[in-house]
Amino acid sequence: MPNIKNYDTLKVGWTQGRLLASPAGSFIPVNFDNAIFAADSGGYIYKIDPTDGSLISHFYVRRDLSSGVGVSGSYVFVTTTDAHLLAVDKGNGKIKWQAVLPTISLEAPQVAGDFVLVRTNDAQLLAYNVNDGTPVWVYQKPTPPLTLRVTNTFQAIGRDVVAIGLPGGKLTLLNLQTGVPIWENYIAVPEGSTDLDKLTDIGIRPIIDGKMMCVASYNGRIACLDAISSNIIWEKKFSTSYGLAIDEQNVYAVSQDGVIYAFDKATGAQVWQNDTMQYRVLSMPVILGNDILIVDSEGYAHLFNRNNGLEMARIATKLYDGVSYPLVRDNGIVLQSANGAVSLIKNY
């Protein structure tokens, strides 16, 4: 890792280190009613003050958890290692209802309107009534013999639709009310003679920018589509299981071997690449001010210039061994790490 001069300000606003170690990616902090909710694999749910990281309250549900959290007006949603979805009362920590899942879920539940959505390890996406846990619909397609172990593959968009990336390179947009596909399109087509060669899963959340949707697959392609028609605007060969970031001009991606790229949002032309982090284990990129924030598995937070890819700042944090999908707030980026820290990273 090269030495750099810190041209920009990057700092840790606060860190809450009380959480237990939990698998990176499966546990995601969520903002609701001016508080941050998080959970850990030991069965604890936390309510954190977003201004200073102090602990407002916490509950112990006496279950080992496999993912969390989703949040509604009344409940915090988590999944358990014995394949249950739990609705936990935000006020007293009691389990109000639970639903049996077909298999374990390694992805944090998401709340959209009257539904809580769960993606299980066999690639089923299930919707439950947020108030009583009544099953509403299930979406599933046949899966290849070999698939990635993924933790972020779907994104609820408003109260109308949900986009999900599937094993085998397929991207689907579903009607949130019914679970019926609005469209399906292949981002990457499996090729090769072995199951490993054919591994082209979409292991990241699709991102939306206006009427454009962008996504990428492992051992396949990165692409941007028309979100209404599913027509591909541009695509190119790429491999990643990290997420994407998007702004007014570019799409930012980290390849499977740790090279950071910017692609022109309209055409897909490569704008720049930075290989100084190659072969390090990196987080997905996230927009922070005029730059891009990426955290590596050793806990270093890196800030890259969006225009040319140069590293502008670097600091050490307590976010070790991988971090969650980012929670973007007006005062910075909140991340939860595998070693049990939740931190706010800011650039002012």
ZIPE-V963899 format. One line per field, one symbol per residue. ss: DSSP state (h for helix, s for strand, l for the rest). phi: phi as a letter, one per 20 degrees, with the letter a starting at -180 (. if undefined). psi: psi as a letter, one per 40 degrees, with the letter a starting at -180 (. if undefined). A space follows every 50 residues. Layout:
# ZIPE-V963899
ss->???
phi->???
psi->???
This chain:
# ZIPE-V963899
ss->llllllllllssssssllllllllllsllsssllsssssllllsssssll llllssssssllllssssssslllsssssslllsssssslllllssssss lllllllllsssllssssslllllssssslllllssssslllllllllll lllsssslllsssssllllsssssslllllssssssllllllllllllll llllllsssllssssslllssssssslllllssssssslllllsssllls sssslllllssssslllllssssslllllllslllsssllssssssllls ssssslllllssssssllllllslllsssllssssssllllsssssll
phi->.ffcefedecbefacddefefbgfnedcfcebllbddbbcffoddcddff ecnfefabcdembfddarcdcdfdcddcddfdmcddddffecnefebbcf efbfdddffcdbmecddcdefemedcdcffecnffdbccbcgdffccfed cbccbfdmddccdcecgnnedcddfffdmefebcbeebdgcoddfffefc fedcffddbmedccbbcflbbdbccffeemffebbbfabbceedcbcfdc ddbdffeneeccdffednffeabcdfdgmeedeffbfcmeccdcdefene edddffecnffdabceceedmocfgfdecfdqddcddfenddcddccb
psi->hiiihhdihhihdihhfeiihihhddhhihhhffihhiiieeeihihhhe deeihdiiihefihieiiiihaddihhiiieffihhhhhddeeihdiihh idiihehhihhhbeihhhhieefhhihihddeehhdihhiiiiidhiihi egeihhhaedihhhiiieehhhhihddeehhdiiihdihhiieidddehf ihfihiihgbehhiiiihfbiiihihedeehhdiiihihieiiiiiaddi hhihideehhihihdddehhdiiheeeheihiiiiihhbeahhhhieeeh hhhhhddeeihdihihaegifiiihihhieeahhihidefihihhif.
